[in-house]
């Protein structure tokens, strides 16, 4: 059966500001300013911060609580944000292109289901636009709201004849937006967890977690 793959964009196919910040900006800040660091406390606090970002709670209070929980000076928030703003660039993950090529070889359809309004332009810039059948974002899908609100999926059903929950799957990096959306509408869900952040996160129903896109079976 040919499946329809609804893929998140940021931190699923290409590095987004969140992953870039966690992999680069925060470790640099900790090192350069000799900040106190407890691995267990840090990872727990980062997980809470990520969940709040997914709920669109606002960046400033999230940063305030993260820095306070780690005993870091709030004045360094500007340094962190400046580093991300000046140095972050979206780049494809190493497994993205082989995965998209594999889907194309099997004649499976790929859609982008993203809260990022720049996802269509970024996909073109990064050279993967020809793999994507259509992009769905709240900005180009009238009457919809950001994930995990189910309206984006409902819009897909209205505009893509033949697409249904029996022949479709959601793939993303975020258990709080992609995972909850999949759970609400009854879609199978694969979460890509390259940095092993979500081992302790539990879902309301079954989900499959992998460290590489190439570990995902594309049939069945």
N, C-alpha and C positions, 0 to 999 in steps of 0.2 A: 504494500500500500504506500502510495506517495503521501508523505507527511508535509504539513505546513509548519515551518519553524518561525516562531515569533521571538526574535532576539532583542534583548536590551542592547544598548550601544556602549555607554560609558562604563568602563571597568569590566565589560564583558568581551567586547571585540577590541576596544582601544582603551588605553589608560586614560582615566578621567582625573579631575583634580583631586578627588578623595584618595584614590590609590597612589597617585603621584606624591601627594602630601605625606601619606603614611610611609611610603617607601623611601622618600628622599628628604622632604622638607623637615619633618619632625625629627628624624634621627640626626640630621645636620644641626638643628637647633639645640637638641640635647647635648650633642658633642661640643659644639662651639661655645656653649655657655655653661658647660659642666653642670647641667641640671640633674637633680636627684632622679634616679630611675630604678623602679622596681618592676620587673617584667610582668609579674602576675597582676599587680595593680594597674599598670599601664594598659595591658591588653583588655582588662575588664572595662576600664574607663573608655577606651577607644570604641569598644563594642557598643556601649551605651550611647556614645556620641554619634556613631553611625546610624543607630536606630532612630535617634532624634532628627538627624538630617533627613532621613527617609520620610519622616512625618512632617517635614517642612516647619520645624519649630522655630527657625531663625538662627542664624550663625552665631551672633554675639553671645546669647545666653549659653549656647552649647560650648563655645570656646571658654567662656568664663568658668563654667563648671568643670571642664576638662583640666584647665590650668590649676584651678583651686584644688581639685582632687589629687593632683600630682605635686602640689607645693611649688609651682612655677610662678614667677612674676608675671602679672598680667601685661606689663609693659612690653613683653616679648611677643605678644600676639601680633603686633604690627610687623615685626621682623618676619614672623612665619607667613603672614598673608602676603607680604611684599615678595618673599621668595617664590611662593606659588604663582603669584600674578606675573612675575617677571621671567620665571624660568620654566613653568609648566608648558609642555607641548604634547598634544595628543599623538600617540604612536600605537601602531598595531601590536598586539601581543604575538609572540612567536607562533602560537598555535592557531591564530585566527585565519590566516590565508589558507593553510592546509585544510582546515575544517570547512571553510566555505567552498573550496575546490571539490572536496569530497561530496558535499551536498549537491553541488552542481553536476558532478559526474553521475550521481544517482537520480538526477532530475527531480530533486526535492525543492520545494519553494521556500524562499527566505523573505521574511518581512522584518522590518525594524519596528519595535514597539517601545518607544522611549519617551521620557519626560523632557529630554534635551531638544530644544527647538533647532539647534545647529547640527543635529545628527545627520540629516541629509547632505548638507554641505561638507561636513567632515568626512563622511563616507566617500564622497567624490574625491576630495583632496587626498585621501589615503589610498585611493586606487581600488576600492572594493565596491563602488557604486553599481557596477554591472552585475554583481551577484544578487542585488536586492530588488525584489519585485515591487515593493511599495513601502513607504514610510508612514507610520502612524505616530503622531505626537499630539498633545492637547492643542497645539497652535495650528496644526493643519487639519484637525478633525473636529469640525464644528459641534458644539454642545457637549464636549467631553471635558473631563477633569484628569489631573495627573494620576498615574498609578500610585496606590493600589485601587483607586476607584474603578469599578467595573465598566464605567461608561466607554472607556477606550476600546475594550474588547467588544462591547455591544455595537460600537460603530464599525468595527471590523466585520462583524456578522452582517451588518446592513450593506456593506460595500464590497464584500468578497463572496460572490455566489459559490457554493460548494464547500466553503470553510465551515467546520463545526468542531465540537469538542472531541469527536471521535477520531479526527484525522489531523489534529493540531497539537503542538507542544510549546510551552514557554521555556526559554532559556535565559537566565540572568545571573547577576552576581549579588543581588540584594534580597535577603529573605523578607525584608519588611515592605518592599514595594512589589517586586516581581513575585516573590513567594506568596504573599497574601493575596495578590490579584489572582494567581493561579488557583489558590485554594477557594476563593470566592466563586469563581466561574467553573470550577471542576476540571481544569486542564492539568495534564501531566506537567511536572516542573523539574527541570535540571538546574542546579545551582553550581556555578563555576567558582571554586574557592581556591585560587592559586596560592594564596598565602596562609591557608589553613586557619582562617579567622572564625569559622562558624561551626566548629565541631560540637559546641555545647548548645547551639541554637536548636530549638525544637519547633516543629510545624504542627498545625492542626491535623494534617494528614501526611501521607507518605510523600517524600521528595527524595531526589537522588542528587548526591553531592560528589563532584569530581574536582581534581586539581588541574586537569587539562581538557580542553575541548575535544581532543582526539580520543579521550576515554569514553566518549558518549556514543552508544550504539545508535545508528541512524535509522534502523529498521526495528519494528516491533514495539 
